[in-house]
Amino acid sequence: MSRELRANVEEYLRIRRALGFPLDDHGRLLSAFIDHLERIGASTPTVDAALQWATAPQGVQPFRWKQRLSVVRGFARYLHGLDPAVPVPPSDLLVYRRRRPTPSVMSDSDITRLLSAASQRPRPLTAATYHTLFGLMVVTGMRVGEAVGLDVDDVDLDSGVIVIRETKHHKARRIPVHPTTVAALCRYSQLRQHLCPRPTVPCFFVSSRAGRITTRRARAMFARLVEHAGLQPRAGARPRVHDLRHSFAVATLLDWYRDGTDVTARMPLLSAYLGHVGPASTYWYLQATPELLGVAAQWLEQHQGQRS
């Protein structure tokens, strides 16, 4: 029965990915869930088995349990279409409203130390790949999934424009990059072609195995570099890879306010550059970052004073 279930998993993932869903971790999680069914001697998924497996990890946020159960629920819904006897875990199980964490803004010194640690990796290709990957995220605010999802054809080094196709909201966007960024990407491209002339896929950032880097692997490497660089925790937690995106957004807004730029007029541009659904998502940084909120308040006071 487990062999049949694993075949069902492969078909389920194939169909969903054909519809445009990336499902990066679904294969690994569903395989682990089938392993769990084998251990408990269950021949088919049940709600109790799904709940037991979803809540197995200890010392994690409850939202992680909800994510795991959601992965199983999607698969169970697919199986239910094949066999109505297969139960689907109710959507109100493990209800949890995730609180968006306060953004941790990395200083220029933090970023320099992080990139330096990346350059010191023992394998030349690995060192160049992660130094350039995280450096690109620093100066563009890309999500990690967007950066590792870039193909060679998505990076136009002649025009200095990057096309991001694998976005969170499945909406492609084009972002211009600074000439210094183009130069860094050119250097990496030349080194990559020398060290890995035949990658297995047409990805821009190549792993040590000549394939595409997964988001999971990129996050793990970031955590390792943070530790190697000796970056200290802030607000009780070490920097996360998503903090590169936070840092870009906050630094951009701080520069605008300090330069006297009309941030309200510019906000839609930053929102589009970051790939947010709308400016409201970008305005979140104002209320979530005390330093930024203080600078914004000063700018508003000066601006209103000039009007009066």
C-alpha positions in Angstrom: 0.0 0.0 0.0 2.9 2.4 0.8 4.3 1.9 -2.7 0.9 2.9 -4.1 0.7 5.9 -1.8 4.2 7.1 -2.9 3.1 6.8 -6.5 0.1 8.9 -5.7 2.3 11.5 -4.1 4.4 11.7 -7.3 1.3 12.1 -9.4 -0.2 14.7 -7.1 3.0 16.8 -7.1 3.3 16.5 -10.9 -0.2 17.8 -11.4 0.1 20.7 -8.9 3.5 21.8 -10.3 2.1 21.7 -13.8 -0.5 24.2 -12.6 2.3 26.5 -11.5 2.7 25.7 -7.8 6.4 25.3 -6.8 5.8 23.0 -3.8 9.4 23.1 -2.8 9.2 21.1 0.4 6.0 19.1 -0.3 7.8 16.1 -1.7 10.0 15.8 1.3 7.2 16.3 3.8 4.8 13.9 2.1 7.5 11.3 1.9 8.0 11.7 5.7 4.3 11.4 6.2 4.2 8.1 4.3 7.1 6.9 6.4 5.0 7.8 9.5 2.0 5.8 8.2 4.4 2.8 7.7 5.7 3.1 11.2 2.2 3.1 12.8 1.0 0.3 10.5 -1.7 2.5 8.8 -2.6 1.4 5.3 -4.3 4.7 4.4 -4.1 8.3 5.6 -6.4 9.1 8.6 -7.1 12.4 10.3 -5.6 11.1 13.6 -2.4 10.0 11.8 -2.1 13.3 10.0 -2.6 15.3 13.2 -0.1 13.0 15.1 2.5 13.5 12.3 1.9 17.3 11.9 2.4 18.0 15.6 5.5 15.7 16.1 8.2 18.4 15.9 8.9 19.9 19.3 10.3 23.3 20.1 8.7 24.9 16.9 6.1 27.6 16.4 2.5 26.3 16.2 2.4 27.7 12.7 4.8 25.0 11.6 2.3 22.4 12.8 -0.4 24.1 10.8 1.9 24.2 7.7 2.6 20.4 7.9 -1.1 19.6 8.3 -1.9 21.8 5.4 0.5 19.8 3.2 -1.2 16.6 4.2 -4.7 18.1 3.7 -3.9 19.0 0.1 -2.7 15.5 -0.6 -5.7 13.9 1.2 -8.1 16.1 -0.8 -6.5 14.7 -4.0 -6.8 11.1 -2.7 -10.4 11.8 -1.7 -11.1 12.5 -5.3 -9.8 9.1 -6.2 -11.4 7.3 -3.3 -14.2 9.1 -1.3 -13.4 6.8 1.7 -10.2 8.7 2.3 -10.9 11.4 5.0 -9.7 15.0 4.6 -8.5 16.7 7.8 -10.8 19.6 8.6 -9.5 23.1 7.8 -10.2 24.3 11.4 -7.7 21.9 12.9 -4.6 23.6 14.4 -6.0 27.0 13.7 -3.3 29.6 14.3 -2.9 33.2 13.3 0.8 33.8 12.5 2.2 37.0 13.9 4.6 38.7 11.5 8.0 38.9 13.2 9.6 42.3 13.8 12.1 42.8 10.9 15.7 42.5 12.0 17.7 45.1 10.1 21.3 44.1 9.4 23.9 46.8 9.5 26.5 47.4 6.8 29.1 45.8 9.1 26.9 42.7 9.5 26.4 42.3 5.8 30.2 42.8 5.1 31.0 40.1 7.6 28.4 37.8 6.2 29.6 38.1 2.6 33.2 37.8 3.8 32.3 34.5 5.5 30.7 33.4 2.2 33.9 34.1 0.3 35.8 32.0 2.7 34.0 28.7 1.9 36.5 26.0 1.0 35.1 25.3 -2.5 35.6 28.2 -5.0 32.3 27.7 -6.8 30.4 27.5 -3.5 32.1 30.6 -2.2 31.4 32.6 -5.3 27.8 31.3 -5.6 26.8 32.3 -2.1 28.7 35.5 -2.0 27.0 36.7 -5.2 23.6 35.2 -4.3 23.4 36.9 -0.9 25.0 40.0 -2.3 22.3 40.3 -4.9 19.6 39.9 -2.3 21.2 42.7 -0.2 21.0 45.2 -3.1 17.6 44.1 -4.6 15.5 42.9 -1.7 14.7 39.7 -3.6 13.1 36.8 -1.7 15.4 33.8 -1.4 13.1 31.7 -3.6 13.2 34.3 -6.3 17.0 34.5 -6.3 17.7 30.8 -6.5 14.9 30.4 -9.1 16.7 32.7 -11.6 17.7 31.1 -14.9 20.6 32.4 -17.0 18.1 33.9 -19.5 16.5 35.9 -16.7 19.6 37.9 -16.0 20.2 40.3 -18.8 23.7 41.6 -18.2 23.7 43.8 -21.3 20.7 45.9 -20.2 21.2 45.5 -16.5 17.7 44.1 -15.9 16.6 40.9 -14.0 13.3 39.2 -14.8 11.8 37.5 -11.7 9.4 34.8 -12.7 9.2 32.5 -9.7 7.4 35.0 -7.4 5.4 34.5 -4.3 2.2 35.7 -6.0 3.0 34.1 -9.4 3.4 37.5 -11.0 6.6 38.1 -13.0 8.4 41.5 -12.7 11.4 43.2 -14.2 13.9 45.0 -11.9 16.8 47.2 -13.0 20.1 46.8 -11.1 23.0 49.1 -10.5 26.1 48.9 -12.8 28.2 47.7 -9.9 25.7 44.8 -9.4 25.9 44.0 -13.1 29.7 43.9 -12.8 29.5 41.5 -9.9 27.1 39.3 -11.7 29.3 39.3 -14.8 32.3 38.1 -12.7 30.3 35.3 -11.2 28.9 34.3 -14.6 32.4 34.0 -16.0 33.7 32.0 -13.0 30.6 29.8 -13.1 31.2 28.9 -16.7 34.8 28.1 -16.0 34.2 26.0 -12.9 30.9 24.4 -14.0 30.6 24.6 -17.8 27.8 22.0 -18.0 25.2 22.5 -15.2 22.4 20.1 -15.1 19.8 22.9 -15.4 20.0 26.4 -16.9 20.0 28.1 -13.4 22.0 31.2 -12.9 23.2 30.3 -9.4 24.8 26.8 -9.4 25.2 24.5 -6.5 28.4 22.5 -5.9 26.6 19.5 -7.6 26.0 21.5 -10.8 22.3 21.9 -10.1 19.9 24.5 -8.7 20.2 25.6 -5.1 17.0 24.9 -3.1 15.6 27.6 -0.8 16.1 25.1 2.1 19.8 24.8 1.3 20.2 28.6 0.9 18.6 29.2 4.3 20.8 26.5 5.9 23.9 28.1 4.4 22.9 31.6 5.5 22.5 30.3 9.1 25.9 28.7 8.9 27.5 31.9 7.6 25.8 34.0 10.3 27.4 31.7 12.9 30.8 31.7 11.2 30.7 35.5 10.9 29.9 35.8 14.7 26.7 37.9 14.1 25.0 38.4 17.4 21.3 37.7 18.0 18.9 40.7 18.0 15.5 40.6 19.8 16.4 37.1 20.9 17.1 35.6 17.4 20.0 35.5 15.0 19.5 37.1 11.5 17.5 35.1 9.0 17.9 35.1 5.3 14.7 37.1 4.9 16.3 39.8 6.9 18.3 40.7 3.8 15.0 41.7 2.2 13.9 43.6 5.3 17.2 45.4 5.5 17.0 46.5 1.8 13.4 47.9 2.3 14.2 49.7 5.5 17.5 51.2 4.2 15.7 52.4 1.1 13.0 54.1 3.1 15.4 55.6 5.5 17.5 57.1 2.7 14.3 58.6 1.1 13.2 60.2 4.3 16.7 61.6 5.1 17.0 63.0 1.6 13.6 64.7 1.9 12.0 62.5 -0.8 8.2 62.4 -1.0 8.0 58.8 0.3 4.2 58.6 -0.3 4.7 59.2 -4.0 7.6 56.7 -4.1 6.1 54.0 -2.1 4.2 52.3 -5.1 7.6 52.1 -6.9 9.2 50.3 -4.0 6.2 48.1 -3.6 6.4 47.0 -7.3 10.2 46.5 -7.0 9.8 44.2 -4.1 6.9 42.4 -5.6 4.4 43.2 -2.9 0.7 42.9 -3.7 0.3 46.6 -3.0 1.8 49.5 -1.1 0.0 48.5 2.1 2.4 45.6 2.4 5.3 47.9 2.1 3.9 50.4 4.6 4.1 47.6 7.2 7.8 48.5 7.5 6.9 51.9 9.0 5.0 50.5 11.9 7.3 47.5 12.4 10.6 49.4 12.6 11.0 51.9 15.4 14.0 53.7 13.8 12.1 54.1 10.6 8.9 55.2 12.3 10.9 57.9 14.2 12.5 59.2 11.0 9.1 59.2 9.2 7.6 61.2 12.1 10.3 63.8 11.8 9.9 64.0 8.1 6.2 64.5 8.5 6.6 67.2 11.1 9.0 69.1 8.9 6.8 68.6 5.8 3.8 69.9 7.6 5.7 72.8 9.0 6.8 73.8 5.5 3.2 73.8 4.3 2.0 76.0 7.1 
